[in-house]
């Protein structure tokens, strides 16, 4: 890969503290662009010689290949960020990527689980939760997502010491490795303590490789991975008969935010809880409440139902 791209990716990880997933996405997009621009490595890439027309030609090529509009937008963003990096370091005099235009995407409303189905999901494996480690752990994972609105990566990164059940708080590492304190209720605290007692009674201790001691581990003491958590959550949602367009941890995060706002929680408090940088990101959940109000109005008001 081109040295300038390598340096840029190192900058993202080491200086901007972007997540591994974000850096990997930038790497993939820039590698695809470099491969196209050099005809598969036949000639070297010099970012200084690249023009806006060259970048548009690549995005047009990707579009003709059937790449989704959302992916094209991400690729254009990767190019803009890369060239801003080169501009700041005096490598280029101007950025050929700054004027790139991609189709404006409609913002879909977040998928969420209805409160009744959420209760069913939380009760799904209650029967064996007190004596089976994996059952207790899996149910706690669901409860943690719904009670705190954590992202999947934030949950698997949780250290045991970061869950303070005496004080009722979690210490969470969010995007860009930004730390935040998340409050947790009494029931969740009791469930965490019960899970810990069950884990310890069965002699499950962190593996030597996991020096920091993750809260969520396998029966062998290994840290849980994102894929494993996704599989567990999807299976439990299917078993509970949840009706949602997607079945994933992020959907439960959306459900947490939606139910908080529908119950009168302050928008800025929900933003802090979820770890959003911008209030505009949190405001999308208010549209869900409005959509329900609008639907109920159309179904119930005599003037709205009139043909």
N, C-alpha and C positions, 0 to 999 in steps of 0.2 A: 504494500500500500504506500501511496505517496507520503513522504516525510511530513509535509504540511498537514495532511489529514491525521497522521499518527499524533503529531504534536497537539492538534486541536482536540482529539479524543482524550488525550492525557489531561489537557486543561479542563475539560468537562468533568472528569472524574476527580481529579486531585484538587483543583482550585474552586470549581463551582459546586462540588459535592453532589452532582446529579446521580441518580440511582443507576445501578448496573443495567437495568432494563432500558432506561432512557439512552444511556451511552451505546448500548448494543443496537438500538434502533437507528441512531445516527450513523454508527459504523456500517450497518447494512445498506442504508440509503446512499451514503457517500461511496461505498465500495461498488454498488451498482452503477452509479454515475461515472466513476473512474473507469470501470470496465468498458462502458459504452464509449466514453470519450477517447479511449486509447485503443479501440478495436480489440479488446481482450488482451491488452498489454503489449501490442505490437510497437507502440511508440510511447514515450514518457508523457506524463501529464504535467503541464506547467500552469498552475492556477492563474498566473498573471496574464496569460494569453487568452484566457477564456472570455467570451463575450456573452451578453444577454441573449443574443440569438442562439448561441450554442446551448445555453441552458434551456431555452424554450424548445429547441429541437429535441432535447432529451426528454423533457416532460411530455412533448407531443408523441414521441416514440412510446413512452410508457402508457400514455392514454390509449393509443392504438392497440397496445397489447392487452387491453382490457383491465388495466389497473384501476381500482376504485378511486372515486373523487377524493375520498378522505385520505387515501394513501398518497395521492398526488399532492395534496395540501401538505402532508407531513414531509414529503421529499423536498418540496419547495422551501419549507421552513428550515430543513437541515442545510440546504444550500445557503440560505440567507444568514443563518447563524454562523456557518463556516466562514463566509466571506466577511462578516462583521469582525470575526476574530482576526482574520488576515489584515483587515483595514486598521484595526486598533494597534497592530504591531508593525505597521508601515510596509507590509509585504506587497500590498496593492494600493493604488492611488484612489480607486473607487470600487464599489461593489457591483458586479454585473447581475447579482441576484436580487438586489433591492427592489427592482421594478417588476419582478415576477408576479403574475396575477393568476390565481387559481379560482375555480368556481366556488361561490359562497355556499356553504352547506347549511341546510336547515338543522336547527338543534333539536334532536329528538328528546322527548320527555323521558326522564329516568324510569326504568322498570322497577316496580316495587311489589311487595307481598301485602295483601290485605291483612288487617289486624287479626281477624278470626283465623286465617290460615297460618299466621305467624304464631299464634298461641298453640295451634295444633302441631306445628313444627317443633316448638320448644318442648311440648309434652310427648313427642314421638317415642323417645327412648327412656322415659322416666323410670319405667319398671325396674330396669337393671342398673340404673345409674349409681346405686350405692355400693355395688359389689363387683362391678366389671370395669376395669381400668379404661379400656377403649371406648366403652359406651359412655362413661362419665366424661372422658376427654372430648368426645365428639359432640356431646350435648353442650358442654361448656364452650366449645368453639362457636357453635351457633349462637349461644346466649351472648358471648363476647361481641360478636359482630353486631347483633341487634341492640345490645345495651350501650355500646360505646361508639358504633359507627366506624370502627377501624377499617383500614384497607387491609387486603390480604397480606401484603408484604410487611405491614406494621405488626400484624398478629404473629406471623412466624418469627419476626425479629424480637419479640417480647422476651426479656430476661425474667427469670423467676424473681429476682430481687426488685424488679421494677413494679411488681404488683403488690402494693401496700394495702393489704386488707384491713389493717388496724386503722389506717388513716383514710381509707376509702378512695384511693387514687391509683392511676396507672401512669407510668412514665413511658411515653411513646416516642419513637424516632420516626418522623414523617418524611415527606419529600425533601430533598436537599439536606437530609440528615438533621432537620430542624426538630428540636425536642419540644414536646408539649405535655402538659399534665391533664389527664382526662379523669373526671370524677366517676366513681362506680357506686352503685347502690348496695344496700345491705344484703339483698338476696344473692347478687352476683359475688359479693365478698365471701359469703358463706359457701357458695358453690366452688369458688377457687380454693378455699381452705379444705373442703371435702375432697376435691380432686388431688390436692397435694398430699393429704393423709393417705389416700388410696394408693397414689404413686409410690410414696415412701414405704408403705406397708408391704408392697409387692417387691421392694428392693430395686426399683427402677431408678437408676441414677444417671446423670448426664455422662455421655461418652467422653473419653479423654480429649477428643478433638473439639468438643464444645466446652471450652474453658469458662465461658461466661454463664453457662447454665440456662438454657432456654426454658420458658414456662411450658410450652407444648412440645412433647417428645413422643417418640414411638415406644412400643413395649420394650424395645432394646435400648432405650435411652438416647437414641439418635434424634437430632433436631427435626421437627416437621418441615417439609418443603411446601412451596406454594402449590405444586401439582397435587400432592397428597391431600392438602386442605380442600382444594377445588373438588376433588373426587368425593371426599367425605360429605361436603356441603351439598353437592348435586344429588348424591344418593339419598341423603336424609330428606331433601326437598321432594324428591320423587316419591319416597315412601310415605310422606305426609300428605301427598296429593296436592301439592302447591300448584296453582294455576298461574304461571307467569311466562312471559315471552322468553325469558332466560332464567336459568337456574345457576346462580353463582354467589360467591361471597359479596360481590359488589352490589348485587340486587338487595341483599339483606342490609348493607350499609345505606342504600337508598331508602329502604323501609324505615330504618331508624330515624333518618332525617325527616322523612315525610310525616311519620307519626308524631314526632316532636313538634313540628310546626303546626300540624292540624290540631294539636292539643294546646296550642297557645304559647309555645316556647318562643323566646326572642330570637330574631333572625341572626343577630350578631353572635349570640351565645352558641347557636348551632354551627355557625361558621368556625368558631374557635374549637368546638368539639370535634368537627370533622377535619380540621387542619387545612381549611381552604385559605389561600392567600387573599383572594378577592371575594368581596361580598356578592358580586354578580354571579359567581359560581354557585353559591348557596341559594340564590334567588330562584333558580330553576325549580326548586322544590315547591315554591309558592304557587307555581303554575299548576301543579298537580291538584292542590286544594281548590284552585279556581275552576279547574276542569270538572271536578266533582260537583261544585256548586252550580255550574252552568248546566251540567247534565240533569241534576235534580230539578232545576228550574224549568228546563224544557219538558221534562216528564210530568211535572206537577202543576205548573201555573196555567190557569185557563186560557190566558191570552197567548202563552207560548205554544200550547198544544193545538190551538185553533188552526184549521186549514185555511 
